[in-house]
Amino acid sequence: MSPRSASVNEELRRRSRERLLQATVELVAERGYEATTLGDIADRAGAARGLVSYYFPGKRQLLQSAVHRLMHLTLEAALEREPRSDDGRELLARAVDAILGLARDEPLLMRTHMAGILQAEGFVQCPEQQRLAELLRDTVTRYGSADVDTDYPLLRALLMGAVVAVLLPGAPMPLARLRAELFQRYGLDWGLGVPPDGGPPDGTFPPAG
């Protein structure tokens, strides 16, 4: 049997990493961070336990990469869903709704992720985070930003702040209110993206027509 080519080996490594990231998202969402071990993640992914340490320096870094991958995939699906759109305002609305939707749909996972970013290890610069950043930067560009290097970090900060506000234990902000504030800041009509049921909060948007 001839040895595998470099491209085949690279694809196998990519798939192994993807399985570990997916297993991490699933287990932390089910059990929580503390109750999930690296061994559990390897078992769920069908991988050797030593492979986790080969790709990631620790569980916290693995979780950040896993959530950044989930955010990238969720954002990508939102931007590309039918009907496809080239309207920068619609795309930005979809991006906001995608990230806020993760806070709504995966509260334990996103709360754990945000808490990890604020710990000593800080923000992990990983391939998954870079892909997410590229997609958000492209969305800001298509929205019409004249200064993407300033506007992208601001959008990222506003979205992170909104996620924290939705998930704040004991004092969560309503998602619709946060969405309305972000939409008003960027001049987006309430009906763009995927508006939540019930319409905008009172007084945040003028009546249609």
N, C-alpha and C positions, 0 to 999 in steps of 0.2 A: 504494500500500500504506500503510495507516495505521500510525503508530508503535506499538511494543509498549507495553503498559500497565506501570505500575510493578510490579505483582504478577508479571507475566511476566518482567520483567527480574530481579526478586529471585529467582525460581525458577531462572533460568538461572545466576545467580551462585552460588546454593547448590549446584547440580549441578556447576559447575566446581570449586568448592572441594572437594566430596566426591570427585571424580575425582582431584584432586591428593593428597588425604589417602590414598586407597586405593592410588594408585601408590607413594606413599612407603613405606607398610607393606610392599607387595610387594617393592620393590626393595631396601630395607634388609634385609629378611629373607633375600633371595636373595644379595646381594652384600656386605653390610656397609655401615656408615655412610660410611667414607672413600671407598669405591669407587663410591658413588652421588652423582651430581651433580644440581644443580637442573635442568640441561638434560635429563638422563635422566628425571627425574620428569615434566617437562613433556611429553616425547615419549611416555612410557608413558600419560599421562593424555589425550593428544591435544589438548593446550592450547598456546597461545603461551607462549614462555619468559618473556616479561615478566609474564605473569599470576601466576607464582609469587611474584615480588617484590611484586606488587600486594596479594596476600593475606597474605603472611608476610614478616617482616623478615629472616629468614635460615633456613638449613637446620636448625639446631638447634631453632628454634621450630616449624618445620614438622613435624619428627619428633615433638616432644612432642604437638602437636595431633593428629597422625595416630595415635599410640599411645593417647592419651586417647580418641579416637573408637573405636578397636578395643576398648578396655577397656569403654567404655560399651555398645557393641553386644553384646559377649560377655556382659556382666553382664545386660543386658536380656533376651537370649535365655534365659539360665539361669533368671532369675526367672519368666519367662512360659511356660516349656516345660510340656508336658503330663506328668503331670496337674497342672493349675493348683492352686496352694495359697495359702491366706490365713494359714497358720501362720507366725508371725514367726520361730520357731526354724528351721523348714525353709528359709525365705527367706534367713536369715543364713547357714545352712550352704551353700546354693547360691551365695551371694555369695563366700564364702571359697573354695569349690571352683573357681569361675569364674576368680578372680584367680590362684590357685595353678596352675590348668590352663594359663593363658597362659605362666607361667614355664616350665612343663614343655614346652609345645608350640611356643613361639616364643622359645627361649633367647637367640638372637643379638639379636633385636629388643628384648626386654625388658631384656637386659643393657645394650644401648646406650642405651635410654631412661633407665634408672636412673643410668647414668654421666653422662648429660647433665644430669639434675636436680642432681647434686652439683657441677657446674661453675659458673663465675662467673655465667652467665646465670640460673641458678636455676630455680625453678618457674614455668612459664608459665601465667598466668591467661587462658584462651581459652574460647570457647563450648563446645568439646568437653570440656574439663576441668570446666566448670560443669555440664554435663549429667550427667557421671559423678558429680560430687559430689552433685547432687540425688538421683540414684538411690540412692547409698549412704546418704545421710541418710534417705531414705524407708525404706530397709531397716532401719536402726537404729531408726527410729520404730516400725515394725511389729513389730520384735523386742520392743518394750516399754520402751525407754529412757525414763527420767524426766528425763534431761538430755542431749538430743541434741547441744547445742552443745559439750559435753565428750566425749560418747561417740563421736560421729562422727570427730573428729580422731584420737582414740585408735585406733579401728578402722583408719582410713587408715594411721596410722603402723605399726601391727602388721602390716598386709598388705604394706606397702612393705618392712618389715624381713624378712618371710618370703620375699618375692620375692628380695631380695638374698641371703638365706641359701641359697636353692635354687640360685642362679646364681653363687655365690662361686667364682671360679676356684681350683682346687687344694684347696678344702676345702668342697665343697657339703654342705648338710644334707639328709637324706632328706625328701622331700616328705611322706611319711606321718607322720613324727615331728612336723614343723611343723604339719601339719593337726591332729594329736592335741592338741598344746599349745593351739592356737587353740580347738578344740572344747571342751576342758576349761575354758578360761578363760570361755567363754560358756555353759557348761552344755548343750552340744549333744551328742546321742547320735551315736555313730560312724556309725550307719546312715542318718542324714539326708544330704541333698544327693546327691553322687555319690561314695560311698566307693571308694577305690582297691582293687584286687585284693590279696588276702592278709590282709585284716583289720587291726586296729589293732596298733601296736607293742606288744610284750610289756609288761604292767604298766601301760599307760596307761588302759585302760578295764576295768571289771569284766566278767566273762562275762555274756552275755545270759541272761535268765531269773532 
